[in-house]
Amino acid sequence: MSYETNPHPNPAEGGQQTPSQNAGAPRSALMTVVFLVAVLAVLAAVGILSRWQAGKVLAQRTAEEAPPTVSVALPQPGAPTDNFVLPGNVTAYTDSPIYARTDGYLLHWYYDIGAHVKKGALLAQIATPELDKQVNQAEADLATAEANANIASIQARRYTSLVKSQAVSQQDTDTFVNQAASTAAAVRSAQANVQRLKELQSFEKVYAPFDGVVTARAVDTGQLINAGAGQGAGTELFHMQALETLRVYTNVPQIYSQTVKRGMKIALTFPEHPGKTFWGTLVRTADAIDPVSRTLLVEIDVDNRSGELMPGSLAQVHFKTPPVTQTFVVPAAAIIFRSQGLRLGTVVKDKNGNDVAQLIPITIGEDDGATVQIVTGLQAGDRVIQDPPDSLIDGERVRVVPSGSSSVDGGQ
């Protein structure tokens, strides 16, 4: 079997390519590369444009979200009168400890705690045997002094009559006259001593100095009694208080010191009498501001003939006075506590017309827990931030939303 080869292959049958065919292949590859580059360029342009647009939107959204979102409202005007409540200390109109004025021992006591006594009532009796003997001795000394004075007076008169006839010397006469004067002075001294001891003896009986109630009894029968006060525990015999009228003392803040006047009727409430109001009269003030507390001490007298109130209790004193200045009422949540003092956040316009926060110092009045009375620092047209963030800074830009809207709602 023999194979024959064709020495001259036909190009049309798969032989050698022509020059035109050899030039077409690179052109096709170039076109493919150009197309791919164009596609990649378009894709890159689309990606860059998309990122640029996203960055622009993000920057705009960030600028919008950067200022804190706040809601504002105008302050409500305060009431035509200022109502404020202060704690008051209730004391007896007269409060007196009863001490002994003489030494001895307690013979008997007649009234115990809670007893209502009249002025001059006998509270106790003290036995003073040593004092009784001193009175007897003083009376004897007085009798001796009177006898000596009597004989000196007789001798002085006798010598005075004899000196006229020169029966006695002038010197002896002067001696007896001076002796009479000396013994007369001794009599007066002895009389004063007797009177002093008898007055001490009268203090054996202890009487009530005023109408009132015995609130304490510190002695018992047979107990040794020392005269005077402040000698140690147990020297006070009784303690008495007059309770028909009670004094209530309270301290009024300086800002209200000119609005409280003598003769004002003041309402008082007591925790032991829920739902009941007692009325007192402002009778006097200290007429001076306490430099420590910056308050004015006032006294209110309350009729207690019914005996319902007790001294030593705590009263709630309700004042109703004309307002010192125009006051406003804001929510308690609007108050900002800073180291410089109380502040209130308001919204104002800056020179570019943007809303910015302004922190203003304030003075508060009545505070009921839900709302606070603003006495100074706030104006009628101020836009008050209702619930300011803790990080709020004076001059910071803010975004205002309608009252009641949340920051999330406002940001959408």
Sequence and secondary structure as in RCSB ss.txt:
>XXXX:A:sequence
MSYETNPHPNPAEGGQQTPSQNAGAPRSALMTVVFLVAVLAVLAAVGILSRWQAGKVLAQRTAEEAPPTVSVALP
QPGAPTDNFVLPGNVTAYTDSPIYARTDGYLLHWYYDIGAHVKKGALLAQIATPELDKQVNQAEADLATAEANAN
IASIQARRYTSLVKSQAVSQQDTDTFVNQAASTAAAVRSAQANVQRLKELQSFEKVYAPFDGVVTARAVDTGQLI
NAGAGQGAGTELFHMQALETLRVYTNVPQIYSQTVKRGMKIALTFPEHPGKTFWGTLVRTADAIDPVSRTLLVEI
DVDNRSGELMPGSLAQVHFKTPPVTQTFVVPAAAIIFRSQGLRLGTVVKDKNGNDVAQLIPITIGEDDGATVQIV
TGLQAGDRVIQDPPDSLIDGERVRVVPSGSSSVDGGQ
>XXXX:A:secstr
      SS  GGGT    HHHHHHHHHHHHHHHHHHHHHHHHHHHHHHHHHHHHHHHHHHHHHHHSS EEEEE  
EE  SSEEEEEEEEEEEEEEEEEE SS EEEEEE   TT EE TT EEEEEE HHHHHHHHHHHHHHHHHHHHHH
HHHHHHHHHHHHGGGTSS HHHHHHHHHHHHHHHHHHHHHHHHHHHHHHHHHTTEEE SSSEEEEEE   TT EE
 SSSSSSTT EEEEEEEEEEEEEEEEEEGGGTTT  TT EEEEE TTSTT  EEEEEEEEEEEE TTT EEEEEE
EEE TT    TT EEEEEEEE  SS  EEEEGGGEEEETTEEEEEEEEE TTS EEEEEEE EEEEE SSEEEEE
ES  TT EEESS  TT  TT B EEE TT  HHHHH 
